[in-house]
């Protein structure tokens, strides 16, 4: 009986202990228009949503994060300072105690500033 209990504990606890040692990096993604870029604090605010359900996601952008531009072809690398309000981006990010941190950012387009009205 004691061996069965010991084996059961080993089968249940060992995988949990191994999983605890593996770094689990939860992530999410967002696609939206840049609202603000702060090069000094290395952060980007992205407005996203559907219809009237809008939200702003603030992302910290470490120096090691790859930032690319689809319009330049083959995801050409760009600098954080080249992102401007109105650029449409797709970002993959994760949550940390300090807030959301970007893992990748890709500029996919630009919002048109003008809206045409019909007569």
N, C-alpha and C positions, 0 to 999 in steps of 0.2 A: 504493500500500500504506500509506503514511504517513497519507493522508487517511482511509482506512478505520479505522485504529487510533485516530486522533484522534476520529472520529465515534463509534466504539464507546465510547470513554472518556467522551465528552460525554453519550451516551445513558444510560450506566450511572451515572456519578458525579453528574451534575446532579440527578436526582431524589433521590438519597440526601442530597445537600447541602441541598436544599430541605426534605426531611423532617426533617432534623436541626434546622432552624430552627423548625419547628412545635412548640409545646408539646404533648407527648403526656401526657395525664393518665390513667394506668391507674386503674380503679376496680373496686370489688367492692361487694356489698351484704350486709347481715346483718339477720336478723329474730330477735328474742329478747327476753328479759326483762332489764330493768335490774337490775344487781346493786348498783351504787354510782354516785352522782353527786357530783362534787367541783366546786363552783362556783368555789372559789378557784383551782384549777389548770385549770378549764374542761375537765374530762374526764368520760367516762362509761364504765362497764364493763358490757358486755352478755353475758349467758350465753345461748348458743345451742347447737344440736345436735339429734341424733335419738337417742332411747333413752338408752343409757348413754354414748354418744359425745358428751360435752359439752365445750365450750371457752368460754373467756372472751376477749372481744375488747375491748381498751381503745382508746378513741377520743379524740383531742384535738378540742375543739369551739371553733374560732375564733369571735370575736364576730359575724362576718358570715354564719355558717351559719344558714339558715332552719330553725327548729324549729316544727312545726305539730302540731295535734291534730285528728285525724279526727272524734273524738266531738263536738267543738264545731261541726262542720259546715263544709264548704268549706275544710278545712285551716286553721282559725284559727291565727294565730301565737301562740306561747307563749314564755316565757323558759326558759332552762336550769334555773333553780331550781325550776320547776314540775314537772320530771320527778322521779319518785320511784322507789325500789326496788319492783319488782313491775310497773311499767308495761311494756307490750309495745310495742316500737318497731321501725321499719324504718329502717335507715340506709344511705346510700350513702357510701362512703369510698374513700380512696386511700392508698397507701403512700408515705411520705416517709422520709428518713434518720432523722428524729426519732421515727418510729412511724406509726401509722395516724391519718389526719386525716379527720374527717367533712365531707361536702359538703352533705348534707341529712339531717334527722332528722324522722320522722313518728311521733307516738304513735298507735298503732292500737287500743289497749285496755289492759286491766289484768288481771293474774292474780288468781284468787280465792285468798284465803289459807286458807279453810277447806276441809277435805275431809270429805265426809259418809261415814259408815260404815253398813253395813247390819247389822241385828240378827242 
